[in-house]
C-alpha cells in the first residue's frame, strides 16, 4: 500500500508494524523543560502504576482532542514536543505524547492501532492497514494496561466499548504484534450520569 509517497507492506502484521514504527518513532521527543514538567507532575506519585495513571489523566484532561487526518497526517503523529506545547492533538498525537512522557520517567509504553469506528472486524490471518484509531498500552508489574488518551472518561486499564474485544496492532522496536483488547463485563462497563 502507499500513503503519499511512502510504501508499506501488508504481507505480515510484523511488516506493517515495522513500517508504522519507522514512520513514527522519530516523533517521540520532548524538550528538556517538558521532561522536567513531566517529572514534576509525577513526583508525588508512589509506584509505576500511579505514575502512569497520573500521566494518562493529565494528557486526557489537559490536551484538547482535535482530529485532522489528511494523507500522511492520518498515520504520522505530530512531533510530541509540539503537541506538548500546543496542548492539542488527535488520537495518535496524544498517545505518542503519553508514550514520550512515560519513556521520560523510565516506563515503556507503545501505540496500538485499532479499528474502532468501522464495524467490519480485523482478521488475524489477513494483514491490512484498516485501522482508524490509536490507543496506548503498557505493561506494569505483569499487568497489561490499555489507555485511550483521547477520552478522559476511561481510566488507565480500560477502553471505550468501541475498542474492546478486537484485534489491536501493538507497535514498537520489535515490529508489530496483534493483541486482543480486553472486554469488560456489563457491570464494569456501566456509565452513570447524574443531572440535577
C-alpha positions, 0 to 999 in steps of 0.5 A: 500500500502507499500513503503519499509517497511512502510504501508499506507492506501488508504481507505480515502484521510484523511488516506493517508494524515495522513500517508504522514504527519507522514512520513514527518513532522519530516523533517521540521527543520532548524538550528538556523543560517538558521532561522536567514538567513531566517529572514534576507532575509525577513526583508525588506519585508512589509506584509505576502504576500511579505514575502512569495513571497520573500521566494518562489523566493529565494528557486526557484532561489537559490536551484538547482532542482535535482530529485532522487526518489528511494523507500522511497526517492520518498515520504520522503523529505530530512531533510530541514536543509540539503537541506538548506545547500546543496542548492539542492533538488527535488520537495518535498525537496524544498517545505518542505524547503519553508514550514520550512522557512515560519513556521520560520517567523510565516506563515503556509504553507503545501505540496500538492501532485499532479499528474502532469506528468501522464495524467490519472486524480485523482478521488475524490471518489477513494483514491490512492497514484498516485501522482508524484509531490509536490507543496506548498500552503498557505493561506494569508489574505483569499487568497489561494496561490499555489507555485511550488518551483521547477520552478522559472518561476511561481510566488507565486499564480500560477502553471505550466499548468501541475498542474492546474485544478486537484485534489491536496492532501493538507497535514498537522496536520489535515490529508489530504484534496483534493483541486482543483488547480486553472486554469488560463485563456489563457491570464494569462497563456501566456509565452513570450520569447524574443531572440535577 
